């Protein structure tokens, strides 16, 4: 839900036991899985895969947060999803030297 996203984001931004636990138990393992998927899909090195993962995560999270504040139209949401899918395909099919 939208309120869960806001709580998650707030906890991660503020140094707290809750934020540390969310990162250690949810975000970090998820991040590692994505890094490994990108390495497997593209053959890129670990640092590049890490940066690509952060790009995917940050775009997705930012658009989700802004959706709550901006009240996006359905048409605009479709464009956002299309762009996120495009970004994901680029990152997962291209070996990039950053």
N, C-alpha and C positions, 0 to 999 in steps of 0.2 A: 504494500500500500504506500501511498505518498507520504504519510506520516512516518512510516518505518524508514523510508529513504532519508527523510530529514533527520531523524534520530541517529541513524547510522552515520550520516555525514557529520553531524555535530560532534558525535563521540570520537570520530576519527580525527577531526581537526583540533580537538582540545585534548591535551595530555591528561589521560585519566586511566584508571584501572579498566573501566569498561571499553575505552578505545583501544587499549593495549590488547585486551582479550579478543575483541572483534578482529583486530589485525592479525594476531597470532593464530587464532583458531579458524578464521574464515578467509580473510583477504590474502594473507601470505600463502596458504596452501593453494588457493585458487590462482593466484598470480604465478606460482611455480608450475602449475598444470598448464596454464596458457603459454608460459615461456617455453616449456618442453614441446608443446604442440607446434609452436611457431618454428622452433629448431627443426623438428621432424618434418614439417611441411615445406620449409624453405631451405634448410641446410645452412642457415645463417648462424653466426656465433651467439653465445649466451648474452653478451652485453647488448647486442643489437636487438635480440629477441626480447630482452627486458624492456628496452625503450619502446619497442613496438607494442608490447603488452600495456605499458603505461599509457600510450596514445589511445589504444582501444578503450581501456577502462575510463580514462579521463573524459573522452568524448561522450561515452554512454552515460556516465554519472552526471556530467554537467547538463546534458540535454534533459535528463530525467528531473534534475533539480529545477531547471528553468521552466520546464513544463508546468510545474506547480505554481510558479510565480507569474508567468506570462500568459497563461490560459491560451495555449496554441490552438489554432484551428485544426480540424482533421486533415485538411489538405497540407498544411505546414508540417504536421506530424508525419504524414506519409513521406514528405520530402526528406525530413530528418532521418527516418528509418532507412530510406533508400541510400542516403549518403553514408550512414553508419555501415550498411551492408557493403557498399562500394569500398569504403576504407578498410573494412575487415578483409575483403577479397584481395585487395592490393597488398596488405600486410602479410597475408597468408600464402600468397602465390609469387611473391617477388623476393629474391634474395637481395637485401639492401645493405650496402656498406655505409653506415652513418659516420 
